[in-house]
Amino acid sequence: MSTDVHAPASRGRRLPPKDAAPKGRHEEGTVLVTGGAGFIGSHLVDALLARGYRVRVVDDFSTGHWENLADAEATGRVEVWEGSVEDPALLRVAMKGVRWVFHLAARIFVAESVDDPVAYHRTNVLGTVQVLQAAREAGVERVVLASSAAVYGVPERLPLGEDAPLRPLSPYAAEKIANEMDARVFTHLGLPVVALRLFNVYGPRQRPDNPYAAVIVAFLSRWLQGRAPVVYGDGSQTRDFVYVGDVVQAFLRAAQAPQAPGGVFNVCRGRAVSLLDLLAAMRPLFPDHVPEPEFAPPRPGDIPHSIGDPTRAREVLGFQAQTSLEQGLRETLTWMQRHLPLSRER
Ligand SMILES: NC(=O)c1ccc[n+]([C@@H]2O[C@H](COP(=O)([O-])OP(=O)(O)OC[C@H]3O[C@@H](n4cnc5c(N)ncnc54)[C@H](O)[C@@H]3O)[C@@H](O)[C@H]2O)c1
């Protein structure tokens, strides 16, 4: 497969970048977001544009969506390069003159990684090394990459500090550990890299329409359709849900905090929310009657509890999640009602 490395993708070309920084605060420079058409990446792109940066996106649109970039394209300060992080020639061109790289492109479905570990390795490990090497060659100031709480596996004790043992249970988790190791190595080689271990991120633009949908959007979409949410197990399992707007703040801080390079940081709220708590928090958002949840046998490999310790991120990055679960759920539901065709079935 050849890639046109001379011009951004046709959608991006329709709106050539203009010098149209918003009034007020203006930051210098061009930044690259890999995976910028995805759920988290597109929010980061919007936040960077709002601060006055020019933004380049490299995304192969395997799970990303052009609609996620609609606001970004309207600024005229984003260039979208449709292609893969597995393509070093594309990366070399996209990296020219870039100050920071935010590397979020990845294959993200844990169960799928079990079925196709080689393809996952190619994107998540080889792709990441290629991003780091291209950044190093281009003299990028700093790279921030997305790791995952999946690296911890089944925890021995909670909350999970960054020094807890790493017990990957899937190729996806092992690949994120490899990314963190490469982050340290490249920092040692002179390219400052920061790795963020994201916990359960949720918010607008997260899609319920795939077999591995995250639990919040899966539950909300069932109730929006007038159907019963399906709880695997008894619903007592807990997660540390963190709103996407907060996660974006963590990325921005990681790009600037002086002591961050070479480090890994949990990005979480540090609050345990069970699936039953979650359903209780969602119910008041639905004025009409909604069906009671259905309970199904636990899924093999499900982790019973996962809670992060946010202390290191607070102390080193100055990051603290601000969004309450109720507020985050409201924002997510509002977006789903406006943007997703969810037919109501009874
Ligand atoms: N959502 C979460 O709860 C969560 C938790 C932990 C870690 N993460 C990590 O955060 C990052 C973003 O995840 P997300 O939830 O926004 O998922 P997403 O699928 O919406 O975003 C990933 C983006 O990467 C793109 N992509 C995939 N393969 C690519 C390739 N070879 N080249 C270029 N682009 C490619 C996809 O098209 C998509 O736009 C990922 O690295 C993921 O592993 C997410």
The ligand as a MOL file (V3000), in Angstrom:
LIG
                    3D

  0  0  0     0  0            999 V3000
M  V30 BEGIN CTAB
M  V30 COUNTS 44 48 0 0 0
M  V30 BEGIN ATOM
M  V30 1 N -10.8280 4.8570 25.8600 0
M  V30 2 C -10.2270 4.3630 26.9360 0
M  V30 3 O -10.8590 4.1180 27.9720 0
M  V30 4 C -8.7360 4.1070 26.9270 0
M  V30 5 C -8.1730 3.5250 28.0800 0
M  V30 6 C -6.8120 3.2650 28.0830 0
M  V30 7 C -6.0140 3.6230 27.0010 0
M  V30 8 N -6.5850 4.1780 25.9020 0 CHG=1
M  V30 9 C -5.7060 4.5110 24.7700 0
M  V30 10 O -5.9980 5.8200 24.3250 0
M  V30 11 C -5.7500 5.9280 22.9210 0
M  V30 12 C -6.9750 6.4790 22.2180 0
M  V30 13 O -8.0560 5.5750 22.4010 0
M  V30 14 P -9.5720 5.9370 22.0520 0
M  V30 15 O -10.4000 5.3850 23.1450 0
M  V30 16 O -9.6800 7.3700 21.6830 0 CHG=-1
M  V30 17 O -9.8100 4.9920 20.8030 0
M  V30 18 P -10.1500 5.3300 19.2650 0
M  V30 19 O -10.2560 4.0130 18.5660 0
M  V30 20 O -11.3110 6.2420 19.1900 0
M  V30 21 O -8.8290 6.0890 18.8170 0
M  V30 22 C -7.7280 5.4470 18.2080 0
M  V30 23 C -7.4510 6.1540 16.9060 0
M  V30 24 O -6.2830 5.5710 16.3100 0
M  V30 25 C -6.5290 5.3940 14.9230 0
M  V30 26 N -5.6400 4.3380 14.4460 0
M  V30 27 C -5.7010 2.9930 14.7060 0
M  V30 28 N -4.7000 2.3580 14.0810 0
M  V30 29 C -3.9740 3.3020 13.4290 0
M  V30 30 C -2.8120 3.2910 12.6070 0
M  V30 31 N -2.1780 2.1330 12.3170 0
M  V30 32 N -2.3430 4.4620 12.1200 0
M  V30 33 C -2.9680 5.6390 12.3830 0
M  V30 34 N -4.0820 5.7100 13.1400 0
M  V30 35 C -4.5730 4.5600 13.6640 0
M  V30 36 C -8.0010 5.0380 14.8320 0
M  V30 37 O -8.5480 5.2580 13.5530 0
M  V30 38 C -8.5880 5.9820 15.8800 0
M  V30 39 O -8.9050 7.2430 15.3280 0
M  V30 40 C -5.3450 4.5260 22.4600 0
M  V30 41 O -3.9350 4.4580 22.4290 0
M  V30 42 C -5.8830 3.6240 23.5580 0
M  V30 43 O -5.1590 2.4160 23.6590 0
M  V30 44 C -7.9350 4.4250 25.8360 0
M  V30 END ATOM
M  V30 BEGIN BOND
M  V30 1 1 1 2
M  V30 2 2 2 3
M  V30 3 1 2 4
M  V30 4 1 4 5
M  V30 5 2 4 44
M  V30 6 2 5 6
M  V30 7 1 6 7
M  V30 8 2 7 8
M  V30 9 1 8 9
M  V30 10 1 8 44
M  V30 11 1 9 10
M  V30 12 1 9 42
M  V30 13 1 10 11
M  V30 14 1 11 12
M  V30 15 1 11 40
M  V30 16 1 12 13
M  V30 17 1 13 14
M  V30 18 2 14 15
M  V30 19 1 14 16
M  V30 20 1 14 17
M  V30 21 1 17 18
M  V30 22 2 18 19
M  V30 23 1 18 20
M  V30 24 1 18 21
M  V30 25 1 21 22
M  V30 26 1 22 23
M  V30 27 1 23 24
M  V30 28 1 23 38
M  V30 29 1 24 25
M  V30 30 1 25 26
M  V30 31 1 25 36
M  V30 32 1 26 27
M  V30 33 1 26 35
M  V30 34 2 27 28
M  V30 35 1 28 29
M  V30 36 1 29 30
M  V30 37 2 29 35
M  V30 38 1 30 31
M  V30 39 2 30 32
M  V30 40 1 32 33
M  V30 41 2 33 34
M  V30 42 1 34 35
M  V30 43 1 36 37
M  V30 44 1 36 38
M  V30 45 1 38 39
M  V30 46 1 40 41
M  V30 47 1 40 42
M  V30 48 1 42 43
M  V30 END BOND
M  V30 END CTAB
M  END
